Amino acid sequence: MDLNLTNQVAFVAGSSRGIGKAIAERFLLEGCRTVITGRTVEDIKRVHAEFTQRFGCDRLMALPGDLTDLSTIRHAVLQVQSKWGDIDCAVANIGTGRGQSGWDISDSQWTEIFQMNLWSSVRLIPEILAPMVRRQCGSVVFISSITGMETTAAPLPYSAAKAALLNYAKNLARQVGPYHVRVNSVAPGNILFPGGSWDRRKTDNPQTVADYINAEVPLRRFGRPEEIADLVVFLSSDRASFITGSCVVADGGQTRSI
């Protein structure tokens, strides 16, 4: 299916590996001018070199930096605008599932996890959203998690932050909908990729992980980054022009809530 995204400007926050990298790749495959971002210069250089070899460099822009910092965010957006103009498709894929388990959690841990999994997106998106509202077009997709939808074994601050992100996205969609800007979320389940948290757990305790997946996921397998990426890019396109304020779950049937 042609998603009619050729020459659209796509900004993918957190695209040096895993889901974010797969999303950036899919935008490039659709003909988008694509911005990749990440905290580590080395990781972004590696992905930039890989994508340049496959797609050339004309439609690719790499911006390393910490997108939890507002000044870094504003500088990044200005760089994109000066080169390609306003951003058409924004994907907020910023966060980490790491954190302390249990209920007795320090204030500093709560602050750190919320900074990464909520505040970073809340700072980033308004900087991109203002031109979308002015132009009365554009799409935003937040990458949340099934941990924000129901009880899981994930750290409490992470789950709470992802739940807050879903609520923020839902309410934001109502506010910018009259300006023809769409806001959606995707809630992935267990996604396996090299260097990810499930990759580490699988290496350390393969049988425990296998038993968990077989018991909790009806499809009895991990998800792949490209499966999430296909969904995100579809939601970003005009093929999904009547979808806004939605959270699309991609978890192999794991969640039990409606």
Secondary structure, DSSP 8 states (H G I E B T S, - for coil): -----TT-EEEEES-SSHHHHHHHHHHHHTT-EEEEEES-HHHHHHHHHHHHHHH-STTEEEEES-TTSHHHHHHHHHHHHHHH-S-SEEEE---------SS---HHHHHHHHIIIIIHHHHHHHHHHHHHHHHT-EEEEEE--GGGTS--SS-HHHHHHHHHHHHHHHHHHHHHGGGTEEEEEEEE--B--TTSHHHHHHHH-HHHHHHHHHHH-TT-S-B-HHHHHHHHHHHHSGGGTT--S-EEEESTT-----
